Amino acid sequence: MGEGSLYPALQRLQVQGLLAAGWRQSDTGRRAKYYRLTSLGRAYLEAERESYGRVSGAIARVLQEV
C-alpha cells in the first residue's frame, strides 16, 4: 500500500471516529502524526475480527470438502 492509499484511508477512519490523531516529535526528532484507535475503533476492530473468523472458517470448511 502506497502513501497515496494509506493516508486517505487513515483520514477516512479518523472522520468516522475510529482513529484519533495528533502531532508529536518522533524518535528521530522530526514532527510526525501518530494515530491510535478510539474506543469505537476498538469495538469496530473486534466486530471485524469476528466476522473475518466466521468467513475464513466457512472457506476452510468448503476447501476441506474439495
C-alpha positions in Angstrom: 0.0 0.0 0.0 1.5 3.3 -1.0 1.2 6.7 0.6 -1.4 7.7 -2.0 -3.7 5.0 -0.5 -2.6 4.9 3.1 -3.1 8.5 4.2 -6.6 8.9 2.6 -7.6 5.6 4.4 -6.3 6.9 7.7 -8.2 10.2 7.2 -11.5 8.3 6.5 -11.0 6.3 9.6 -10.4 9.4 11.6 -13.5 11.1 10.2 -15.6 8.0 11.1 -14.3 8.3 14.7 -12.4 5.1 14.6 -9.0 6.7 14.9 -7.7 9.7 16.8 -4.5 11.5 15.6 -2.1 14.0 16.9 1.3 15.5 16.1 4.4 14.9 18.2 8.1 14.6 17.8 9.4 11.2 16.6 12.4 9.3 17.9 14.4 10.9 15.1 13.4 14.4 16.1 11.1 15.0 13.2 7.5 16.1 13.7 5.2 13.1 12.9 1.5 12.4 13.0 0.6 9.5 15.3 -2.7 7.5 15.2 -4.4 5.5 17.8 -7.7 3.5 17.9 -10.6 5.1 19.7 -12.9 3.0 21.8 -15.3 3.0 18.9 -12.4 1.9 16.7 -11.6 -1.0 19.1 -15.2 -2.2 19.1 -15.2 -2.0 15.3 -12.0 -3.9 15.0 -13.3 -6.7 17.3 -16.5 -7.0 15.2 -14.4 -7.2 12.0 -12.2 -9.9 13.6 -15.2 -11.9 14.5 -16.7 -11.5 11.0 -13.4 -12.5 9.4 -13.2 -15.6 11.6 -16.6 -16.7 10.5 -15.9 -16.2 6.8 -12.4 -17.8 6.9 -13.8 -20.7 8.9 -16.5 -21.2 6.3 -14.0 -21.1 3.4 -11.8 -23.6 5.2 -14.7 -26.0 5.6 -15.5 -25.6 1.9 -11.9 -26.3 0.9 -11.8 -29.4 3.1 -14.7 -30.8 1.1 -12.8 -30.4 -2.2 
